[in-house]
Amino acid sequence: MANNRTATNVRNILPYLLSLGLLTNNNLNYPTNHKKDVQKHVETTGPFKTWYRWKEIDFAFESDFDRISAIENGGFIPENNLPLGLEVYKDRLFISLPKWKPGVPASLTVLPKVPVKRSPLLVPYPNWNWHAPGSCSRITSVFRMQADVCGRLWVLDSGQIDVTIGPKQICPPQVLIFDLHTDKLLHRYELPKEFIKEDGLFSNIAVDIRHSQCDEAHAYLADVWRFGLVVYSLKTNRSWRITDHLFFPEPLAAAYNLNGLEFEWTDGLFGLALAPYDQKTRDRLLYFHPHPMSSFRQFYTKTSVILNETGWQDYKDAFKVVGESRGPFGHVSASGMDRNGILFYNMVTRNAVGCWDSKKAYKKSNLYLIAKNNNTLVFPNDLKLDQEPRQSVWILSNRLPIYLYRKLNKKQYNFRVMSAYADEAVEDTVCDTKVQFPGSYVDVTEDCY
């Protein structure tokens, strides 16, 4: 139970702390190009290099006094903080920490992409003021975010707290768009009440921009608990909600066993991955799958269909099942597709990362595990492709089920951020676009039903 005592006790010992020199300014602005203090990777997992790892999360409070006060009043309970989502843009790495439980002082944080410390304090983004409780115009509880090609960070704020102990929708879900050059808010969009279903949870976002037309961006928002997809248009500042039976969980895939820990999840639409723009069709495909506990299959739809606010309902077969099942233990969480059309995905029941070349048929023989490890990759939760000329795949693993149903071991490293060059990760594998064999090319629109 959180300690609800006020900070009065801290104030009483303030002179003592000052005499010991224990109160310092911890508002850390980590250098982004400090070569002298740069840390090398701490471990490797297949092609992946681990850049950051933590046994337990802590924050760069503005002072030690603020940190002690937060602990005293229950605003910061270290063991309740779990990193979930990540994003990378230029020289910075963003990490989200949803408010699963009480005691999470900041739900969106930032670090330098090139580490200066191996287990650093997380710095609230864009600053501490944005995480002060009591206002729905600030940040409440972020699950995931995405940086676009226009230098903006799209933040999906669920508005929901205490998710694991009794969900409370204290604020409407919202999309916040920040300028990554100034860290100032550019736009805020609050989801309409009719799209906020009882017991829903908006947990993932994908941003769609064509031909660098920044003002015509669209965002796809997944409601994992009420099985819906909300499409938002920045240009019109409107949104619409889409439903389909393929957004629902698959009952036979709801049972989960992670290192002997058994439980059930019946979540719906979750993973979202946009394919590159196709010059021939002038369209993009949106690959999706239910939450890892809900399906062994891969699905897709044409974005031209779902970008039609009313017309999407006229397409009875707008959402397709791709190829074969991944089979038992084929649960997938986050996924992302690189510029070459290679889909990378986290396989949470295998503690692994997989890949698929979307130019080949979706069947087991064309799916490949590029990394697997029962220590460093326990529950690989989020995955992102960066925007560098030579793209990298970034993974965040966090042992989520152990956090939810048991207790994390503070003596072990529980959270990791790692990356691998995308081309290097698939080189000479069946996912490599250069690896071809007779009849290997299959148009995904013909490999579905």
C-alpha positions in Angstrom: 0.0 0.0 0.0 1.3 3.5 -0.9 2.6 5.6 1.9 0.1 8.5 2.1 1.9 10.6 4.7 2.4 14.2 3.7 5.8 15.7 3.0 5.9 17.4 6.4 8.3 14.8 7.7 10.7 15.5 4.8 10.6 19.2 5.6 11.5 18.5 9.2 14.7 16.8 8.2 15.6 19.3 5.5 18.3 21.0 7.6 19.9 17.7 8.3 19.9 16.7 4.6 21.4 20.1 3.7 24.2 19.6 6.2 25.1 16.3 4.6 25.0 17.8 1.1 22.3 15.3 0.0 20.0 17.7 -1.7 21.2 18.3 -5.2 19.7 19.3 -8.5 18.9 16.1 -10.5 17.3 17.9 -13.4 19.5 16.1 -15.9 19.7 17.4 -19.5 21.6 14.5 -20.9 24.1 15.5 -23.6 23.3 14.3 -27.1 26.8 14.4 -28.4 29.2 13.8 -25.5 31.7 11.4 -27.0 33.9 11.2 -23.9 31.2 9.7 -21.7 29.5 7.5 -24.3 28.8 4.0 -23.1 29.2 1.0 -25.3 26.6 -1.7 -25.6 26.4 -3.9 -22.5 25.4 -7.2 -24.1 24.3 -8.8 -27.3 21.3 -10.9 -28.3 21.8 -12.2 -31.8 22.2 -9.1 -34.0 20.8 -6.9 -31.2 22.9 -4.7 -28.9 21.6 -3.7 -25.5 22.1 0.0 -24.9 20.1 0.5 -21.8 19.0 -1.8 -19.0 17.4 -1.3 -15.6 16.7 -3.3 -12.5 14.2 -0.7 -11.4 13.1 2.7 -12.8 14.0 6.0 -11.3 13.5 9.6 -12.5 15.5 12.8 -12.8 13.5 14.7 -10.2 14.3 18.4 -10.0 15.9 17.9 -6.6 16.4 15.1 -4.0 13.8 16.9 -1.9 11.2 16.5 -4.6 12.1 12.8 -5.0 11.8 12.1 -1.2 8.5 14.1 -1.1 7.1 12.0 -4.0 8.0 8.8 -2.2 6.5 10.0 1.1 3.2 11.1 -0.5 2.9 8.1 -2.8 3.5 10.0 -6.0 6.5 7.8 -6.7 6.5 4.1 -5.9 9.6 2.7 -7.7 8.4 -0.9 -8.1 5.2 0.2 -9.8 7.0 1.9 -12.7 7.2 -0.2 -15.9 8.5 1.1 -19.3 6.2 0.0 -22.1 6.5 1.9 -25.3 9.5 3.4 -27.1 10.3 5.7 -30.1 13.5 6.9 -31.6 14.0 10.2 -33.4 17.4 11.5 -34.4 19.5 11.7 -31.3 16.8 11.0 -28.7 15.0 7.9 -27.4 11.5 8.2 -25.9 10.0 5.8 -23.4 6.5 5.7 -22.0 5.3 4.4 -18.6 1.6 3.9 -18.4 -0.1 4.3 -15.0 -0.8 0.6 -14.5 -0.6 1.2 -10.8 -0.3 4.3 -8.5 3.1 6.0 -8.0 4.1 6.7 -11.6 5.2 10.4 -11.6 5.8 10.8 -15.3 4.3 8.8 -18.1 6.5 10.0 -21.0 10.2 10.4 -20.8 13.3 11.0 -22.9 16.9 9.9 -23.0 19.8 10.4 -25.5 20.0 7.7 -28.2 23.7 7.3 -27.5 24.0 6.4 -23.8 26.0 8.2 -21.3 24.9 5.9 -18.5 23.8 2.3 -18.6 20.8 2.6 -16.2 20.0 6.3 -16.3 17.4 8.3 -14.6 14.4 8.9 -16.9 13.8 12.6 -17.8 10.1 13.6 -18.1 9.1 14.9 -21.6 8.7 17.6 -22.4 9.1 18.7 -18.7 7.8 18.0 -15.2 5.0 20.5 -15.5 3.3 18.4 -18.2 3.0 15.5 -15.7 1.5 17.4 -12.8 -1.8 15.7 -11.9 -5.2 17.5 -11.9 -5.6 18.7 -15.5 -6.8 16.7 -18.5 -5.0 19.2 -20.8 -1.7 17.7 -19.6 -0.3 14.2 -19.9 -2.2 11.5 -18.0 -1.1 8.0 -19.0 0.7 7.2 -22.2 1.0 3.7 -23.7 2.7 4.5 -27.1 3.8 7.3 -29.3 5.3 7.7 -32.8 7.6 10.3 -34.4 6.7 11.2 -38.0 8.8 12.3 -40.9 7.9 16.0 -40.3 9.7 16.1 -36.9 6.6 15.7 -34.7 5.9 13.3 -31.9 2.4 11.9 -31.8 1.5 10.9 -28.3 -1.5 8.7 -27.6 -2.7 9.5 -24.0 -5.2 6.9 -22.8 -6.4 9.1 -20.0 -6.7 6.0 -17.9 -5.0 5.2 -14.6 -4.8 2.2 -12.2 -5.3 -0.1 -15.1 -4.3 -3.3 -13.2 -6.2 -2.7 -10.0 -9.4 -1.1 -11.2 -9.3 1.1 -14.3 -10.3 4.7 -13.9 -11.0 6.8 -17.0 -10.1 10.1 -15.3 -9.6 12.0 -18.6 -10.8 11.5 -22.2 -8.3 9.8 -24.5 -6.3 12.4 -26.5 -3.7 12.8 -29.1 -0.9 15.3 -28.4 1.4 16.4 -31.2 4.7 17.9 -30.1 7.3 19.7 -32.3 10.5 17.8 -31.8 12.6 20.8 -32.7 11.2 23.0 -29.9 9.4 20.4 -27.7 6.3 22.7 -27.8 2.8 21.4 -28.2 1.5 21.9 -31.7 -1.9 20.4 -31.5 -4.2 18.5 -29.1 -7.2 16.4 -30.2 -9.6 14.9 -27.7 -11.5 11.8 -28.9 -15.3 12.3 -29.1 -17.4 10.8 -26.3 -19.2 8.4 -28.8 -15.8 6.8 -29.6 -14.9 6.1 -25.9 -16.5 2.8 -25.0 -16.9 1.7 -21.5 -13.9 -0.3 -20.4 -12.0 0.6 -23.6 -8.3 1.2 -23.7 -6.5 3.1 -26.5 -3.0 1.6 -26.5 -1.3 1.9 -29.9 -0.9 4.5 -32.6 0.4 4.5 -36.2 0.9 7.7 -38.2 0.4 7.9 -42.0 2.0 10.6 -44.0 2.2 10.6 -47.8 4.8 12.6 -49.9 5.8 14.7 -46.9 2.4 16.4 -46.8 2.6 17.1 -43.1 -0.8 18.8 -42.8 -2.6 15.9 -44.3 -1.4 13.3 -41.8 -3.7 10.6 -40.5 -3.3 8.6 -37.3 -4.7 5.1 -36.6 -5.6 4.5 -32.9 -6.2 1.0 -31.6 -8.8 0.3 -28.9 -7.5 -3.0 -27.6 -10.2 -3.7 -25.1 -13.3 -2.7 -27.1 -12.0 -4.0 -30.5 -12.1 -0.8 -32.6 -9.9 1.4 -34.8 -10.2 5.1 -34.7 -8.9 7.0 -37.7 -8.0 10.7 -37.1 -7.5 13.3 -39.8 -5.2 16.2 -38.9 -6.4 18.3 -41.8 -10.1 18.2 -40.9 -9.5 17.6 -37.2 -12.1 14.8 -37.4 -12.1 11.2 -36.5 -14.3 8.1 -37.2 -14.4 4.7 -35.5 -14.2 1.4 -37.5 -15.2 -2.0 -36.3 -14.8 -5.5 -37.8 -15.0 -9.1 -36.5 -11.2 -9.5 -37.2 -10.5 -7.0 -34.5 -11.8 -9.4 -31.9 -9.7 -11.9 -29.9 -9.3 -15.5 -31.1 -10.5 -17.7 -28.2 -8.0 -20.5 -28.9 -5.1 -18.1 -28.6 -6.1 -16.6 -25.3 -4.2 -19.0 -23.1 -0.7 -17.9 -22.2 2.3 -19.6 -20.6 5.4 -17.6 -20.0 8.2 -19.4 -18.3 5.6 -21.4 -16.3 3.4 -18.4 -15.5 -0.1 -19.2 -16.9 -2.9 -16.7 -17.5 -5.4 -15.6 -20.1 -5.7 -12.4 -22.1 -8.7 -11.6 -24.4 -7.5 -8.4 -25.9 -8.4 -7.3 -29.4 -6.9 -5.1 -32.1 -3.4 -4.0 -31.1 -0.4 -4.3 -33.4 -0.2 -1.8 -36.2 2.4 -1.7 -39.0 2.2 0.5 -42.1 3.7 -0.8 -45.4 5.7 1.6 -47.6 3.7 3.6 -50.1 3.1 1.7 -53.3 3.6 3.9 -56.4 1.6 1.5 -58.6 -1.5 1.3 -56.5 -1.1 4.7 -54.9 -2.0 3.1 -51.6 -0.5 1.7 -48.4 -1.4 -1.4 -46.5 -2.0 -1.4 -42.8 -1.0 -4.7 -41.2 -2.6 -5.5 -37.9 -3.1 -8.2 -35.4 -4.9 -8.6 -32.1 -2.9 -8.4 -28.9 -0.4 -11.3 -28.4 -2.7 -13.3 -26.3 -5.5 -13.2 -28.9 -4.3 -14.5 -32.2 -1.8 -16.5 -34.2 -2.7 -14.8 -37.5 -1.7 -11.7 -39.5 -4.2 -9.4 -41.1 -4.2 -6.3 -43.3 -6.4 -3.7 -44.9 -5.9 -1.1 -47.6 -5.6 2.4 -46.1 -7.6 3.8 -49.0 -10.6 2.0 -47.6 -10.3 3.1 -43.9 -9.4 6.7 -44.9 -12.9 7.0 -46.3 -14.9 8.3 -43.4 -18.2 6.8 -44.5 -17.4 4.6 -47.5 -15.4 2.0 -45.5 -18.7 0.4 -44.5 -19.4 -0.5 -48.1 -16.4 -2.8 -48.3 -17.6 -6.0 -46.8 -14.2 -7.7 -47.3 -12.0 -4.7 -46.5 -10.1 -6.6 -43.8 -8.2 -9.7 -44.8 -6.5 -12.7 -43.2 -3.0 -13.1 -44.6 -1.5 -16.6 -45.4 -1.1 -19.3 -42.8 -1.2 -19.3 -39.0 2.0 -18.9 -37.1 1.0 -21.9 -35.1 1.1 -22.4 -31.3 3.2 -19.9 -29.4 2.8 -17.6 -32.4 1.6 -14.6 -30.2 2.8 -11.3 -31.5 2.9 -7.9 -29.7 4.3 -4.9 -31.5 5.4 -4.9 -35.1 6.9 -2.6 -37.7 7.8 -2.6 -41.4 11.0 -1.2 -42.9 11.4 0.6 -46.2 12.1 -2.7 -48.0 8.8 -4.2 -46.9 10.2 -6.4 -44.2 7.9 -6.9 -41.2 9.6 -7.2 -37.8 7.6 -8.4 -34.9 8.0 -9.4 -31.2 7.1 -13.0 -30.3 6.2 -12.7 -26.7 5.6 -16.4 -25.9 9.0 -17.3 -27.5 11.0 -14.4 -26.0 12.0 -13.7 -29.6 11.9 -11.3 -32.5 10.8 -12.5 -35.9 10.7 -11.2 -39.5 8.8 -11.7 -42.7 9.5 -10.4 -46.2 6.1 -9.2 -47.4 7.0 -10.0 -51.0 6.9 -13.7 -50.1 4.0 -15.9 -49.1 3.0 -15.7 -45.4 3.8 -19.2 -44.2 6.0 -20.8 -41.6 8.8 -21.5 -43.9 9.1 -17.8 -44.8 9.0 -16.7 -41.2 12.3 -16.4 -39.3 13.4 -15.8 -35.7 16.3 -13.4 -35.8 16.9 -13.4 -32.1 15.7 -15.4 -29.1 16.8 -15.3 -25.5 15.2 -16.4 -22.2 16.9 -13.7 -20.2 17.3 -10.5 -22.3 14.2 -10.9 -24.4 11.7 -11.9 -21.7 8.5 -10.4 -23.1 9.7 -8.1 -25.9 6.9 -5.6 -25.8 7.5 -2.7 -28.1 9.2 -2.5 -31.5 10.1 0.5 -33.7 12.0 1.2 -36.9 13.9 4.5 -36.8 14.1 7.0 -39.7 17.8 6.9 -40.3 19.2 6.3 -43.9 20.3 2.9 -42.6 17.3 1.8 -40.5 17.6 0.1 -37.2 15.1 -2.1 -35.4 14.6 -1.0 -31.7 13.2 -3.4 -29.1 12.0 -2.8 -25.5 11.6 -5.9 -23.3 9.9 -5.5 -19.9 8.7 -8.8 -18.4 5.2 -7.4 -18.3 3.3 -10.5 -17.1 5.7 -11.0 -14.2 5.1 -7.4 -13.2 1.3 -7.9 -13.5 0.9 -11.2 -11.8 3.9 -11.8 -9.6 6.8 -9.5 -8.6 9.9 -8.4 -10.4 13.2 -9.4 -8.9 15.0 -6.1 -8.1 18.4 -7.9 -8.3 17.9 -8.7 -11.9 17.8 -6.5 -15.0 14.1 -6.4 -15.9 13.9 -3.7 -18.6 16.1 -3.4 -21.7 16.3 -1.3 -24.8 18.3 -2.8 -27.7 18.7 -2.3 -31.4 20.1 -3.9 -34.6 20.5 -2.7 -38.1 17.5 -3.9 -40.1 19.6 -5.1 -43.1 22.1 -6.9 -40.9 19.4 -8.6 -38.8 17.9 -10.4 -41.9 21.0 -10.8 -44.0 21.1 -14.2 -45.7 17.9 -15.3 -44.1 14.5 -16.0 -45.7 13.5 -12.5 -44.8 16.3 -11.0 -46.9 14.9 -9.5 -50.1 18.0 -10.7 -52.0 17.2 -14.3 -51.0 14.9 -15.6 -53.8 13.8 -19.0 -55.0 11.4 -20.1 -57.8 7.9 -18.9 -57.2 8.8 -17.0 -54.0 7.2 -13.7 -55.0 3.6 -13.5 -54.0 1.4 -10.4 -54.0 0.0 -10.1 -50.5 -3.4 -9.3 -51.9 -3.5 -12.7 -53.5 -2.2 -14.5 -50.3 -5.3 -13.9 -48.3 -8.9 -14.7 -47.7 
